[in-house]
Amino acid sequence: MPVQMAKPPQVDLDNCADEPIHIPGAVQPHGALVFLGADGRTQGWSANIARILERPPQLGVPFAELGLPDGVNDLVTECIDAIEGGEAPAMFGAIDLLGAEYDCVVHAHLGRVLVEFEARDVSTDEVALFAIKAHNSIDRLRRQKGIEALLDAAVRQVREFTGFDRVMAYRFRSDDSGDVVAEAVREDLVPYRGQRYPAGDIPAQARRLYTINTLRMIVDMTYDAVPLLGAPDAAPLDMSFAVLRSVSPIHVEYLQNMGVAASMSVSIVINGRLWGLIACHHMTPKRVPYSVRLAADVLAQVLASTVQSIESRNEARLVERAAKMRTSLVESLLLEEDPLEALVEHGDALLDSTNAQGLIVTQFGRVVCRGVDQATGEAIVAALPQAASDLLEYDCVRAWPQDVQPSLGKWAGMLGLPFDMPSSGWCLLLRTEQIEHVAWGGKPDKLERVGPLGERLTPRGSFEAWHETVRGCSHPWEDGILTHARMLLGELARVSNARRAQTETMRAQLLAMLGHDLRDPLHSINMAGMVLEKTSGTDNKGTLGRRIQSSSNRMQRMIGQVLDMSRIERGLHLGVGAERVDLAALTEDMVEEARLAYPTIVYDLHTIGPAFVMGDGGRLGQVVSNLLSNARHHGQPNQPILIRVMLAPDQAVLEIANAGAPIPPDTEAALFNPFKRSSMNNPRNRTGMGLGLYIAQQIVREHSGEIAYRHVPDPDQECGRVVFAVHLPLADAQPALPPQS
């Protein structure tokens, strides 16, 4: 025995946004519905089924046994044969049932077959005349060249062949609010053209149905919904594609508030998105034959295709214009010494290709403005983030950092291109504030009141234009312009990287040249100092000779470090030999030299005998010397420096430690970077450039070893000890002792 199928819950304040409008459990009363399984057996029907059947239907019987005309059975059979993945497109035909004319529409959805019988109050001949009018309308639309003219023509043609009192074309914005951009209306009705309707007027679930089912008709707003009957345990019937689907009571009340008695809507869908809507209103109940509605749907598809073609042509022109600008700009950037000058030179093209009104370019702290007050430009630049890799996009003042908002003046939108972050290079495109006077179709809020279904959110009761002035926003950045800006950003970044690479190469070559050309005269100065010292006895000339030697040695060491750094940065190896080197003996020699040079410092050396590694004695001596120098300059004064050479399994270990507090984490992360601020600003090593650890690490790595820092507590030192440990692979098998503490 069939029972009434479940209805959706009452719409109230809590569940308004989640109303399941696709499973209403009812149909509009101007037709009847039967639904089947994919096997063709009857699963349910609308409660008014008696208007089309001579005898009551039964659950589970084959559809062919319901006593319907052969034409209907043929449509059902064709639909079942076409089912793929539970779906089949709509098929329809005109039939006569119990002396009345109907449009029979059959489709399959989610494995069920829906057979709908929609009463028609016009003859087949009249429907044919409607179809001819619709065909002529479609032909007229194809001749339109602009979107505005296209929509104007569409609403006039739809009103002409359907006879609605009002036909409007909505165009939706990116925020899903919609503007009435075209209208054909009965002369005595208030026009709605130019009014905007908020996004909330079409909730998300309704927007989804408008997108997948582009055609919907409500014959009479005062209708009493006819419930569906089915098996007690039957799942709700999904009516997303049904022509008789009962609509949301909120939508019915919304249209009644506008004085509408009948409604038809045709969706304009472009690339899967609801681009617009043809909305038709009539002030009295009205039926439009299914075939005529299909003609309107075809017209909307032609409309969508034409709009897409127009937008594609416009976008192609924008792309071509933008590509020419980018090519010209890149050529100038590659030739121009100053990137800012090239950007300013192409300022007009930049502004034109992005529909912007102001330009700011900045790099290395220099700010150049075009169309923007200098003080405003500098304030905007000061508020930019220190790090960015993608476009920075604002289109409302409230989106900007608060501290710069009072300085913006007329500017509200910005598109920032961070083309070179190391030099704080930005290209900023600005848009002015667009003061917009919006004529809303009623105040853009839903009202809380007691409606026909109790307390809930109801549609607006008044649709008189409600005017609002919107300030503080620019025209939003269009998708095509954002795409162009990202391509431009990529080009600017590539040019900046190429210029930086060229500069680095020239710098490295200059350093190498200077190092090579200065070594010989420095060597001559050093030799002259030695001769002066040896031949001067104990007078001041001997002291002068030692100072000359000391200064020239320091200059040679600095040049050597710079040359090593240059080789490393260019991806060249430092060049290490491969011979057996006793790390313990090498360390003893380097410590002895340090004791002679700095007799006031205590060097506490412990070795465990020979520790042979394969490598370059000169380069390894450079590592030991750099670590000793690092400990001497950064350790606490008057505290010993500890040096240990140990053997571990398959490794020789050199540790050099000085008294000192732990290195802060941010400094530790950059320990082995060149030109460290902590090294270059050390008052105890004013000539240091922060290259020692950087070069030492590279030498150790070229010996297949590792160098690392750690901090250890020491009972003799309140602050503990800073330890640098070098691990090198042993040259061959030799007795390995347990690691020494």
Secondary structure, DSSP 4 states (H G I P E B T S, - for coil): --EEPPPPPPP-TTTGGG--TT--SEE-TTEEEEEEETTSBEEEEETTGGGT-SS---TT-BGGGG---HHHHHHHHHHHHH-BTTBEEEEEEEEEETTEEEEEEEEEETTEEEEEEEE--S-HHHHHHHHHHHHHHHHHHTT--SHHHHHHHHHHHHHHHH--SEEEEEEE-TTS-EEEEEEEE-TTSPP-TTEEE-GGGS-HHHHHHHHH--EEEES-TTPPPEEEEE-TTPPPPP-TT-SSBPPPHHHHHHHHHTT-SEEEEEEEEETTEEEEEEEEEESS-----HHHHHHHHHHHHHHHHHHHHHHHHHHHHHHHHHHHHHHHHHHHHHH-S-HHHHHHHTHHHHHHHHT-SEEEEEETTEEEEESS-HHHHHHHHHTS-S--SS-EEE-BGGGS-GGGGGG-TTEEEEEEEEEEGGGTEEEEEEEE---EEEEEES-SS-EEEEETTEEEEE--S--SEEEEEE-SB-PPPPHHHHHHHHHHHHHHHHHHHHHHHHHHHHHHHHHHHHHHHHHHHHHHHHHHHHHHHHTSTTSHHHHHHHHHHHHHHHHHHHHHHHHHHHHHHTT-------EEEEHHHHHHHHHHHHHHH-TTS-EEEEE-S--EEEE-HHHHHHHHHHHHHHHHHHSPTT--EEEEEEEETTEEEEEEEEE-PPPPHHHHTTTTSSS-HHHHT-TT-TT--S-HHHHHHHHHHHTT-EEEEEEEEETTEEEEEEEEEEEEEBSS--PPPPPP-
